[in-house]
Amino acid sequence: MTPPGGFPDTEYRARLDRAQAMMAQAGLAALLLTTEADIRYFTGFLTRFWESPTRPWFLVVPASGSPVAVIPAIGAALMAQTWVKDIRSWRAPDYDDDGVSLLAEALTERAGAHGVVGVPMGLESHLRMPLSDWHRLQARAGGLAFRDDAGILRRLRAVKSEAEIARIRAICGIAGRAFARVPEIAGAGVPLDRVFRRFQMLGLEEGADWVPYLAGGAGTGGYADVISPAGPRPLAPGDVLMLDTGMVRDGYFCDFDRNFSVGPPDAATAAAHDRLIDAVDAAAEIARPGASAADLFHAMDQLLTGGQGSAAGRLGHGLGMQLTEGLSLIPADHTRLEAGMVLTLEPGLELAPGRIMVHEENIVIRDTGADFLSPRAGRGIPVLEG
Amino acid sequence: MTPPGGFPDTEYRARLDRAQAMMAQAGLAALLLTTEADIRYFTGFLTRFWESPTRPWFLVVPASGSPVAVIPAIGAALMAQTWVKDIRSWRAPDYDDDGVSLLAEALTERAGAHGVVGVPMGLESHLRMPLSDWHRLQARAGGLAFRDDAGILRRLRAVKSEAEIARIRAICGIAGRAFARVPEIAGAGVPLDRVFRRFQMLGLEEGADWVPYLAGGAGTGGYADVISPAGPRPLAPGDVLMLDTGMVRDGYFCDFDRNFSVGPPDAATAAAHDRLIDAVDAAAEIARPGASAADLFHAMDQLLTGGQGSAAGRLGHGLGMQLTEGLSLIPADHTRLEAGMVLTLEPGLELAPGRIMVHEENIVIRDTGADFLSPRAGRGIPVLEG
């Protein structure tokens, strides 16, 4: 049975097996999961309905046996199309008891009355349920001990299966085709917010299911930041335009960007672009099992700042069911790369105060080294009509 | 100063004044906010960067004086374009201290060493930071007492200003124009997933900044559910197609749907569509200050099930900075409507087991009654090429 946009059962069974081995080691009787990516990881439950924050969703992963979904009735029919057989639902929102007693019962049943329940509590995690209900749950399931999941979800999700890698490669290809068509929609005189809208349309036309993320900027010889919404200012000759997108197909993200020069670039812009490409190459060169996240940071930073450390913070991160997930390319991250890890290489340069350039590619770690998932950009910044 | 996509300072000052009046009444020395909508409500900080779950963001709203933003350095330049002057940032992610001590200091400074800090803990809320950091914060700011925010954020955000209503009306108009163009992209033989992609493109072309939400379904005489992703099955004569979208412009959502018949509808489909329209009319008729959310539910439910209660759960909800927010049209919600509340009317019918139809419109409550923000659909289901 393959749920809409999901994988065959074997994929989820393999994930469950790996999780249960880690749970045994960590002494956990169950995992309690509440977020979209964590729940989908074990079930294949794929829907954009998570955009509504009203209803909580729960998955109980026991130390042995199959997962139990404790979810609002509105999702029961879709969950029934996954391999999860034990689905318990209530009509949400219920102001008296929004799934809490149903969840307490499922946890107690699967973890035992005094079991230890792992909940992702570390970096990048959050508990997607009201704190008041979290407190109620702890009171209601009084014998259970709730602890950190010992990083199990983070470790599991960091290493992708071939099926997952194929998904990420597919969406990278889609975004790559959209980037190749940017000259159709952008050039001197076109307002940046119009470029943003048209670029999202290109992504959809090329096959993205949706475009959860688009950021970027445009300015003379660089842009001020990479998170602001697009304004109505028209592109002008001499601008550097950057578009950075996280598109999704069948639940997996790409996350890479491209820079463009509006009209011929000046020498500084051309050189900066090529330095970013060289930095990506330097990291890709050493990206293989055994190297650390910090090693990749330093390889890029050496070329970018001569080893001074980048103000931009991190120079890349893990990627998969979320736009960003898992490791960070920063000096403090000593995670050892493993085959199957998917990450972004994202070097940045400050050309002048308030003028930056950022470049980004997506790779998967293979035993033989870096395998590019995004259609690798070369030296020579692409030029738009100026 | 108006931040990109935001409002003039006066809007945020008015919100702060109302919040501080409520905080005085509730005995709160400060509010601690962690989610996109809550932080944007007081600041105007608008970015799609929230798609990345890696970094936590914090806003401290003191009982008197101005808000303090405690945020990752990557957002400092954009926050500086808002009216918030006190911005404290760190280079995130920091594995040793991801903003916790900075936040503890800001809270202690603004709430006093033994102040009571309100955090949204009720229905529909969540704490967007790792639980482990939440525990660290409580240990670090040991004298502070963290309590529920007494529903302050929920109550504040429920009643929209004229500036907010204008935003919601604008995006409703954009989606309405996209819906009017559905005959250009859908008809017998077109796969549903292609319709989904093309519809999002129409929304962008008509002026949406992005399309965070699109759901729907298609099937003979109704659809099975409204949250599944679209599959490749081509539309066929006799299908009912439904598209339900949450598009965004300048940070505000619409949330409404339209049904279409592929080829001429049969009598049951035509009648069901008109019954949904009548249900909307019945609710709109009584939607004015003083009526309750439950009253609107019952007005619709009477027409839909003869008062048996709908299996669909709720028949509408609040709307604004989120796809769904605030009140629910369910029997248990006795919230009194107030002028300025924006909500959806969303009646549903089960035509046969596993065959439903849902219709949705958006209204704002005025002293004189319901004012439609979505271009109100009439009786007579629109027909696509069959």
Interface residues (C-beta under 8 A of the other chain):
Chain A: P4 G5 L46 T47 R48 F49 E51 S52 P53 T54 P72 A73 I74 G75 A77 L78 Q81 R91 A92 P93 D94 Y95 D96 D98 V119 M121 G122 L123 E124 S125 H126 L127 R128 M129 P130 L131 S132 H135 D148 D193 F196 R197 R198 Q200 M201 L204 E205 G207 A208 D209 W210 V211 P212 Y213 L214 A215 A224 D225 V226 I227 S228 P229 A230 G231 G246 A311 A312 G313 R314 H317 Q322 L323 T324 E325 S328 I330 A332 D333 G354
Chain B: P4 G5 L46 T47 R48 F49 E51 S52 P53 T54 P72 A73 I74 G75 A77 L78 Q81 R91 A92 P93 D94 Y95 D96 D98 V119 M121 G122 L123 E124 S125 H126 L127 R128 M129 P130 L131 S132 H135 D148 D193 F196 R197 R198 Q200 M201 L204 E205 G207 A208 D209 W210 V211 P212 Y213 L214 A215 A224 D225 V226 I227 S228 P229 A230 G231 G246 A311 A312 G313 R314 H317 Q322 L323 T324 E325 S328 I330 A332 D333 G354
